[in-house]
Amino acid sequence: MIQVQNSYVTNDKGTLYVVPTPIGNLEDITFRALKTLEAVALIAAEDTRHTQKLLNHFDIKNTLLSYNEHNHEGRVEQIMTKLEEKADVALVSDAGMPAISDPGYDLVQAAIARNVNVVVLPGASAAICALVASGLSTDEFLFHGFLPRKKKEKLETLQRLGNGPATVILYESPYRIKDTLKAIEQALGNRHIAIAREITKLYEQFIRGNVEDVSDWLKTNEIKGECCIVIEGTDKAVVEDDNWWHELTIEEHVAAYETKEGLANKAAMKKVAVDRGISRRDVYQAIHVK
């Protein structure tokens, strides 16, 4: 079934406005965003205390309702009721574009399913700012958000994301940045990267270089604030030739060397470890520790 939304045509329901807010500098908010936040009947906010400070700064008085990862399942119906009563609702996150790496996606999906107009306002996005400032290719890019915490899953995710020409954009905590750079080097090699932190804020900073150089820099310099990591892509032809095993599990990868090249199990595991940039112990555990 196809659905066509003409945002300029009103229906018998309210409109869900997705309103991006500044990621640091309050002057980055748009006039349209301010007018929308003032005009809607309700503002669904990730953290009402944080959004209240924003509203107070611009002397906007409106009703706030918390909508975040802890309560969004119960809030969707409550917000949908307001929209179906012809009340307009604005969705905001603490910073940047709602629904990117936050549960705003569920509300947008519910609104579309019930034929509620969804109007997205343009505005700040840390990922796009970091990409443009990185100096890496913007022709094709992938955004992932935060990587998995576990090492094996992190390496597998990086290998999947980095298996092509697209520039990769990640979010990362300053407390995990060093471990993540190690994982990037293991999974993807010594690629060019950029770390962007405190974007649009007073202490905005960009660190550019290859993974080894940036890792060395971090040994004597402290990173504070949420970070974006931008990773260069790789040549597709090289990937297809060298990473023929990309779609295989580690166990299948080992078996391929055993059958195609007649290698003993230990020799096959050693080659798999080199291919994937992981230790032989990681290969052993992936196969034998279930």
N, C-alpha and C positions, 0 to 999 in steps of 0.2 A: 504494500500500500504506500502511495506517495502522499506526502504532506507539503503543501506550499504555504509559507507564511509571508504575508505582505504586512510589514511592520507599520505601514502608514494607514492600514485599515483597522479600525477598532472593532472588537467583537463584544459579546455579552459578558466578558470576563476582564479582570484586571490585567496588568502587564508586569512581568517579572523583569526588572532592570538589573543587569549585572554591571556593577559599578567598581572599576579599579580605583584603588586609593594609593597615595604616594608610598614609595618604598623607603623613603628617608626624608627627602626635602619636601615639606608641605606645600611649597610653591608650585610643585609639579601637578597638583590637582587641577582639573579643567573646570571652566565655568559651567559646562553642561553637567558635570558630575555634581557640583554644588547645588545647582538648580534641581536636579533629580532627587538628591538626598533631602532637600527641603520640601519637595512636593509630594513624595510618596506617603502612603498611609502608615507604612511600617518598614523598618530597616532590619534585615536579618544579618547579624554581625558575628564574626568568629569569636571575638572577645568584646563584650559590650563596654567594658571599662576603657579599652584601647580606643574603640570607635567614639565613645563619648568625649574623649579628649580632642579628637579630630573635629567633632561637631561643635564643641565649645570654642575651639580656636576660630572657627568661621561663623560663630554665633548662630548655629542652626539648632532648632529645637524640634525634636521628633521622637517617636516611640521606637525603642530598640528591643529586639528579641535575640537571645543567644542562639546561634546555629553553628555547631562545630563538630569535630570528629567524635565527641563523646555523647552528643545528644541528637545528632542529625536524623537518625531513624525515626525518632518520635516527633521531631519538629516538622518534617515534610508535610504531613497531613494538616497540621495546624496552619502552616503557611499557605498550603493549597486551598484551604477553606477561605482564607482572606481573599485570595486571588479569584476564586469562583464567586465571591460576593462583590466582585467588580472593584476591589481595592488594589491599588498598585503597590508593589513591594520591591524594595531594593536589596540586593544581595551584595555584601562587602566582606572582604577578608581583612586581616590585620594590615596587610601591605600587598600591593600589586593586584593582579587579575584574579578574581574569585574563580574557583573550579579548577585552577591549575595547582596540582598537588594538594588539594583540600576537598572536603566533601560537598562543595558547591555543585559538583557534577551531578549528584543525586537529585538535587532540587531542580536543576535545569532539565534533567531527563524526565522528571515527573511532570514538569510544566509542559513540555513538548507532548508527552503522552496524553495530556488532557486538553490539548489545543489551546494552551495559554501562550500568548505572544511573549517571546523572549527577546529582549533588546539588550545587546552588549555594547557598552560604551568603550571607546578606545582609551588606553592609558598605560601607566607604568608596568613594565615587566622586567624583572631582574635578569631573566634568562636572555632576553633579546638585547638588553643593554650590554651584558657580559659578552655575548657573541660578537656584536659589532666592535666593541672595544678590544677584543682579543687580537684582532689583526689576522685571524684565520678565515678560511673561506666561508662565505655566507650563501653560496650558491645552493647548497643542500645541507640541511642540519637535522639532528635528532635531539629531542629533549626527553630526558628520563626522570628527572627529579632526584630523589635520594636513592642510593644504592642499597642493596640488602646488607645487613650487618655481618652475617656469617661469611667467612673467607671464601669457601667453595662457591657459594651462590654469588658472591660479589665478582669473583673471577669469571664465572660463566656468563654473568650479565654483561660485563665489560667486553668479553670476547664476542658476544652476540651484537652488542651495539657498535663495536669498533670494526666490524667485519665489512667495511665498505668505504666509499669516498666521503660520506657525510661527516661534517663536523658534529661532535657530540657535546651536549651541554648537560651538566649535572649540578645538583645542589648538594652541599656538604657542610657538616658541622666543623668548626675549627678544631674540635677535640679529636676528630677522626681524619683530618686532612693528611697527615703524614702516612698513616696506614693505607689510605686510599691511593696516594701516589705510588706506594710500593706495589699495590695491586694493579694499578694502571701499567706500570713498567713490566710486571710479570705477564700480564695478559696481552698487552699491545706493543710492548717494546718502548724504546726511548723516544717517544713522539714529542712534538712541540705541543705545549699546553699554555693556558693562561688561567690564573686564579684571579677572580674579581671579588673584592670584599667591600662592605660598607658603601655600596653603590648609591650615589647621589648624596651621601652624607658628608660631614666635615672631613673625615679621615678616609675618604674613598681611595682605594689602592688597587693597582693591577700589577701582577707579577707574571712576566712572560719569559718563556725559555723552554728548553727540553726538560723532560721529567727529572733527569739526573741533576741538572743545574738548579732547578727549582727546589728539589729535595735537599740539596746541599745548602741552599739559601735558608731553608726553614730550620736548619740545625742551629743557626745563630740569630734567627728572627722569629718573633712570636706573631701568630695570626689570631686576631680577635674578630668576632662578628660572623654572621652567616656568610658562606662563600658560594660562589659559582665556579665550577671547573669547566673549562672549555678545552676539548681535545681534538687535535687535527684528525681528519680522515686519512685513509690510505688508498693506494692505487688498487682499483677493483681487480684488474688482471693479476696483480701480484697475490692478492688475497685468494682468488679462485685457484691459483696454482699452488700456493704454499699452504693454504688452509682448507685443503680438500676434505679434511676431517671435521669441518665446522659443525655439520649437522649430526655428527656422531656423539654418543655418550662416551665417557672415558673408557668404559669396558669395551665398547664396540671399536674404539680407536686402537686399543691394545690388540684386540682380536684381528683387526685388519693387518697390522704389521706381522702378526704371527702367521696368518694364512697367505698374504700376498708376498711377503719377503722371507718367510720361513724362519723368522727370528724366534729365539727362545723367549719365554715369558719375561724374564728380567730385562733382557735387551729391548724387548718391545715396550716395556713400561718406561725404560730410560728414554727412549725416543719420544714417547708420548709426553713425558715430563718436559722435554726440551721444546717440543712443538707448542705446548700450551703455556709454557713459562711458569710451571708449578714444580714443586718438589716431587721426587719419586715416592716419598711417604704419602703425599696427597693422592697420587695415583693409586698406590696400594690400598689406602683407606677407602677410596671411592669404589674399588672393586670388591674388597674383602670385608669391609666393616659396614654392615647393613643395619 
